[in-house]
Every structure is written in C-alpha cells, then in structure tokens.
Amino acid sequence: MNILLLGNGGREHAFAWKLCQSPLCSKLYIAPGNAGTAACGENVALSPEDFPALAAFALQNQIELVVVGPEAPLVEGVFDYFSATPELRSIPVIGPSKEGAKLEGSKAYAKAFMQEFGIPTAAYREFTAAQLDEGLAYLAALPPPYVLKADGLAAGKGVLICASLEEAQEELRAMLGGKFGSASATVVIEQFLSGIEFSVFVLTDGKNWRLLPEAKDYKRIGEGDTGLNTGGMGAISPVPFADDALMEKVRRRIIEPTIRGIQSRGFSYHGFIFFGLIRVEGEPYVIEYNCRMGDPETEVVFPRIQSDLLELLLAVPSGKLAEADLKIDPRTAATIFLVSGGYPEAYEKGKPVTGLEAVEHSITFHAGTNLKDEQIVTNGGRVLALTSFGDDIPDALVRSLKNAEKIHFEGKYYRRDIGFDLV
C-alpha cells in the first residue's frame, strides 16, 4: 500500500524506518522529510499544514494511509479535513480529530478534561489578560516554585518554572502581554509537583487501546539536567522505576479514565496518546497530554517494537486493535542527540556532517538534516539521534557514545549522562 507520512524530524525518521520494514508497504512518501527519511522512501516538498496540497497529492498518488507525526497539523484539523472531503474519506488518517488534539493544543482544555474525569493532575487556575490582577494574586498565594503554561502551542517553549514570586509575576505579565503570541492569550498556573518524570504511550481507536513501551527523556541542555530546556537531548526505555505496581496505577487512574473521557465527549481519536507523567511519592500524576508520539521518545520506543508497525496502525481504522500483534524487545534502548553549537539558542545551519558510515551497532535517526549537493548538512538545532540496545542503561549508552565520537560536524555537542538518574 502507498503511505503518506507527515513531518521532518527524528520522530518521523523513526516512523519511516519502521514503516518501510513492513511487507505491506509498497511506497512511502514523507512530507517534507529529511536526509534520513530519504533512505526509507521518497521525500516530497509539501507542508504538513497545507491540507489542499496534501489532498491533491494523496489522490494523485493513490495514498491509502496518512500517518501524522507532528502536533501542528493535528491541532489544525487534518483528520477532520480528510474526513469531511468525500473523495478523501476512504483514506484513514492516524491521528485524532481537531477536538481530540485539543488535549495537547489547549492546556486549559486538557486540565478541565482531567478534572471532569477524575484523572490525577496538579491543582490549577487559568487566566487571561483581563484577569491579570487575579493571576498575580493567585501566584502570591502559592508556595514557590511556580509553574506557568501558555495555553496553546508554543514550539515547546511555553512552560516556565519560576523560582521566585517576582520572576513568576513578571513572566505572567509578559505571557499575557503576548510573549508567546496567541498561544499565551490564556495562561495556566498550576501547583508545582516534585518527583521524577516519565512518558507513557498508547495507540487507540478511541475505544480499544494498546500500551507501547514507556520512556524517559532528558530535556535540559547540560549534564546533570542543568541549563536551558531543549526539545530533548536523549531518552531511555524501559524505565526501571515504572514497575508493574506503578503501571497498574497508570492504567486504572489515567489511561482508562482518559479513554472513557474520549468516549463521553464523543470525538474521534484514531492515533497516539502521549501521557507526560510524574511519579510523586509512588503515585502517578499527569503533567500533560500530547496527541502524538514524542521526540526523542519515539527513537527508543519504536526500535523496541518487534511487531509490524504498519499492521498495528491499520488495526486502528479497521476496529481490530484489540487483536493486533504487539511484541516488545525486553532489552534496554538508549538514545542520545547530537545538537548544533549554540542550541537551544542561536545556532548556524548548513554544516557538513561526516562519519555516518562509520556508525556500528546503533540506529542513526536524522532530525535536523538536509541534502545539499549530495552532502548531508545540518538543518536544525537537534541534528542526529543515535539509538543503541544493551543489557542495561550503561551498556546501551556506551554504544551510542562510541558512535557519537565517530560523527563530525562543526559545533557538535551531546550529553554523556542520559539515564544518569536511573542507575
């Protein structure tokens, strides 16, 4: 069958890498893709948010399945666009409806959803510019630190943790004043939870669901989890502390009520739910929902799936998800990201990448790369991810680190301590 995959990051290369292994995959197109996805299928110069262009391409190329990687087209309603267009209606889209994607696209919507369906999360209130004085007073009544979240999508930069009341009040004024554009027209202020974070993923048709391998990612640029937040510097799967007892709590208190909530609200959800969780004194709480797979988590989760991913995805629209085969590799997977010098602040693009052919015993996923005159060059802050298997975290990590030394581009940087808090 012919498949159209939307996106151009490391997550999408992991999707492409896994999908092209399926004997059911005749032709894989990636829009727009990167230098890595080009080895898995055909990159096409289309924006994931240009729905008319995607529709025309799907019809011209007899696309039989659309797989959506990033959140933006889901929040904009790509599922609804295909569902509402008669000639496209027969093409399944892996991703939630626009209403379902609000679980990620609106922090306030997600918090209200969790409150309604009894899903454990931090206490919160939401404020608009007209309620600035109320927001400032609410902050003053809270103990530090303070958590401020832009309601809408802010390219991963809309969550702030402030150590002092003065900083928090200053940031609230800035956010409601347009710091993140329309994304922070509403700001959610929530209770700070102290614990250890991890990520849980399910694939669902809105009724049935299958649990994928869990993961833990590392957002800070500096070793020891210091410095600025990034899109993710690496990830580990499985997570040692996510034992049967904790995962049973996650299932009963979080996953099942979320699926019941989706059914109660009556919106379509044919795709992935990413539960950003935190364990506090042995109890799981939801920090956030994402309406798609994570990045860099996909780069450790998908290699651990031994089953045919395409078969699994096709079971969603067919209503056969409960029967689908899902085998998981028990070994540990560790991913580290090689990033551009200066990231997550200003960085340069177009730096030649060499040494990829020397990588052994690791999977190389491209994130911010491009082809220029047949040379792979950097095209983003996060450039490459290296995923390796091992008997435990140190064993898997050392394999990725050895290969990181073999790859070269100007300004290359990576963390050497991914998983440090789990061993």
N, C-alpha and C positions, 0 to 999 in steps of 0.2 A: 504493500500500500504506500501511497505518497503522503508524506507528513510535512507540515509546516511548523517549525519551532520558532518562537518569537524571543528575541533578546540577543545580547552580545557579550555577556560576562563569563566568569568562571563557572557559575551555576549552569549557564546554557551550554558551555562546553561539556560539562558533566552529563547533562541531559543528552546531548548529541552523541557523545562517546558511548553511552549506554543504549540509546535507541538504535544506533546503526549496527549494533551487535545482533539485533533481532532478525531472524529469518523472515519475519513478516514485513520488514521494512524494505520496500523497493527503491524509494527515492526519498532522501531527507533534504529539505530546504531550510536554511536558517536565515532569519531576517532580523538584523543585518549580519550577525555572526562576527567572528574574529579570525585571526590567523590559525587558531587551533581547530575551530569548528570546520574550517575549510577542508580538513583532512577527513571529516566524518560525513560530509555532504556538500551541498552547493550553497554558498552564501549569496543572498540576494539583497540588493540595496533598497530595502524598504524599512520604513519606521514602524515599530510595533504599535504606534498610536495612530497611524494613518489607515483607518478602517476601510475606506473605499478602495485604497490601493491593495490592501491585503485581500479584500473580497475579490477584486478583479484577478489577482494572482492565483487565488485558490481555485477559481473557476477555470482559468486558462490552463492550469497545471493539474487538474483533477485531484486536488487535495482531498484526502479522506479523513484527516485528523489534524486539528490545530492544538499545539501544546504551548501554553503561555508561561514563560519564565519569570519576567519581572512584574512588579505590582502595578505600575502606572497604567498599562492597557486594561488590566482587570478593573481598577478603580474607575477608569473612564468608560467601561462597559463593553468590552469586546465580545464577551459571551452574549450579551443582550443583542448586540448588533447582528451577529450571525443568526441568533435565534429568531429575530424579528424580520429577517430578509428571506422571502420564500425560497429563492434559489440556493441559499446558503444553509437553510435549516437542517439539511440532512448531514452536514459536516459537524461532527462533535467537537466541542471546544473543552479542553482540560483546563478548568479554572472556574471560579464562582461567578455568579451574576454580579451586576453592579451593586445590588443591595447586599449580597454576601460579602463583597470586597470591602464594604464599609467597616467590617470588623478590623481591617487594617487602615483603611483610608480616613477614619474618624476615631480618634482616641475617645472622645466623649460618647460616641455611639457604642463602642466596644465596652466601655465601663458601665454604661446603662444596661447593656445586654447581659453582662456578667452579674450585675446587681439583680436584674429581673429573674435570672435562672439559678441564683444561689451559688455562683462559681466564685471560689475564694480569690480575692484580689485586694490590693491596698485601698484604704478609705480615700475618698477624693471629693473635689468640687471643681466645677468648670466656670470660667469667667470670660466675658467679652470686654471690649474697651469701655463700654458703658458701665461696667461693673468693676472698674479698676480699683476704686477705693475699697470695695468689699474684698477684692482679691488681696490687696495689701494688708487689710486687717486679718484676713484668714491666715496669711503667712505668719503674721505676728503672733498668732495663737498656737502655731505649730512648733515643735522642737526641731532643731537642726539635725541633719541636713535637709534640704528642701528639694523636691522633685517637681520640675516644671516641664510639661509636654505640649508642644504645638499640636493642635487637634488634627491637622491634615498632614499630608506627606511633605516632608522637608528634606528629602535626599539623605536620610539617616542622621541629620544634624539637629532635629527638633526636640531632643530630650536633653535637659540640662539638670545637673545635680549641683546645687549651690551649698557651700559650707556655712555661709553667714546669712543672717536675715537681710542685711544691707545689700548683699550681692543678689539675693533672691528677688527682693523688691525692685532692684534696678533692672534685672533681667525680665521680670514681669512687665514693667513699663515698656521695655524695648520690644518684647514679643508682641504685646497688644498694639504697639505702635508700628508694627509692620516688619520686624526683624526677619521673619521668615515669610514675608508676603501674606497671601491669603491663608496660608497654612496655619498661621498663628493668630487668625482673627478670633479664634477661641483658644484659650489655654486651660489645660487640665493641671490642677495642682493636686498631688497625691502624697500620701504618707510614705515616708522612706522605709523600705524593708531591708533589713540586714540579713544576708545569707549568701548562699552560693547559687549561681545561675546555671541553668541547663536548658536544652531545647528538645522538644518532643514533636514528632511529625506524624500526621495521619493522612491517608488518602481516603476520600469519602465520596459517595454519590448523594450525600445529604440524608441518607438513612443508614446504610451499612458503612463500616469504616475498617481500615486495616492499619495497624500500628507499624511504622517504619522504625529503623534503628534511631536511637536518641543520639545527641551530640552535645558537646560543649565548645563554644567558640570563644575567642580572645580578641576583644575589641581595641584595647589600648595599644598605642604605637610602641611603647617602651617595655623592656623586660621587667618582670615582676608586676605586670599590669600597671604601668605608670604612663604618664603623658596623655596626649590627646586621644580622643576616640577616633576609630577608623571604621571602614566597612567590615573589618575582620582580618586579623593577622594570622589566623590558623584555627584548627579545630581538632577535636579528639572524639572518637566513637569506638566502642561504647563508653559510657560514663560510669566509672566504678561505683559511685555512691547511689546511682539510680538502680537500686536493688529491687527485688520482687515486691517487697513491702511498700516502698515508695511508689513504684509504678502502679500498684493496685490502687493507691490513693489517687494518683493522677487519673487513672481510668474512671473510677467511681465519682470523684468530686469535680473533675474538669472535662475530660473528653466526653463522657456520656451526657452530662448536662448541656454541653455545647451542641452536640448533635440534636438533642431534644429541643433546644432553643431554635436551631435552624428549622426543624420541622414545625415548631409552633409559629414561627414568623412566616413560614410558607415560601421562602425564597429558594431558588435553585443554587445548589452548591455541588459542582462536579469537579473536584480538584483537591488540592493540598491545604491542610490547615497546619500552620506552624505555631505551636504554643511556646512562647517565651516564658519560662518558669523560673521561680526562685524557691529554694528549699530554706525554710525558716524554722529552726528547731525541729526538724524532722517532718515539717508539713509543707506541701506544695502550694504555691500561690501563682496566679497568672500576672505577669508583668505586662504582656502584650500579646495580641494575636497578629500573625501575618497571614495573608491569603495566598501564599505561595511557598515554595521551598526557600531555605535560607542560603546565604552565600557568606562564609565559606562552608557551611554545614553540608550542603549537597555534595561537596567534593570528598567528604568522608562517609556520608550515608549511602550514596549510590554504589560506590565500589563494594560495599558490604552486602548489597542485594544480589544474590546469586541467580534469582529468577529472571525471566524475560520481562523487562520493564514495560515494553510495548503491550504485551499481553495483559499486564496488570492495569495499564491505563485504559485499554479497550474494554475491560470489565466494568469500568465506571458507567459509561453511557448504556451499556448492554444490560445493566442491572445484575451482573454476575460477580460483583466484587467479593461477596462473601465466600465464593467458591474458588477464587483465583489463587494460584500458587504463589507463595512468598517464602523463599528460603533465604536465610541470613548467614553470612560468614561470621563465625564466632571470634575471629581474630581482631586485634586492635588496629584501627586505621588512624594515622596522624597526618594532618595537612599543615604545611607552612606556606605562607605567602611571601613572595619576593616583590618588593614595592619600590617605586621610584624615589630617588633622593628628594627630600623636602615634604613628601606626603606625610600627613593628610593636608598640609597647607600647600603652598605653591610648588609646582614641580614642572619639569620640562618633559615633552614627548619627543618621539622620533629617534630615540637612542637605539642603535643596533643591538640585537640580542644574539649571543653566540653560546655554543656549548650544549645546546639542547640534545644533539645527537649522542652526547657522552652520558646522558642520564641512564642509569641502570636500576632495576628493581623498584622504580617509583612510577606513578602515573603523573604525567605533566598536563595540567589543565591551564589553558590560556584564559586570561581575564582581560587585561588592558593591552592587547597586542594588535598589530596590523601588518599587512604585507605591503612593502614599498620597494618597487624594482626587484621583486623576488627575494627580498631580505625581510626577516621578521624584525619589527621595531616596536618600541614601547608606545602605547597609546592610551595610558591611563595611570592612575596612582597605584593601584594593585595590578601587577603585571602578570605573574605566573603563580600557580599553586602546585606544590609537589605533595602527592599523597602516597604513603607507604604503609604496608602491612607489617605487623610484628607480633611477637608473643605477648608483649605488654607495651605500655606507653614509651618507656625509654628505648626499647628495641625498635619500635616503629619510627620514633622521632629521629633516631640517629641515622636511619636510612635516608630520610628526607633531607637531613642536614648535610650528609655527604654529597648528595646530588646538588644541593643549593650551591655548594662550593664550585661545582663544575660549570654553572651557568654564569654568564657575564653580561652586564650592561652598565653603562655609566650611572653611578649613584645607587647601585643595588643595595638594598637593606632588607634584613629579615630578623625575626625574633628566633632565638635559640632555645627558648624555655616554654614552648607551647605544652600545656599539660602539667606544668610545674607544680600546680596546687593539688594535683590528683594522685601524686606518687609519694 
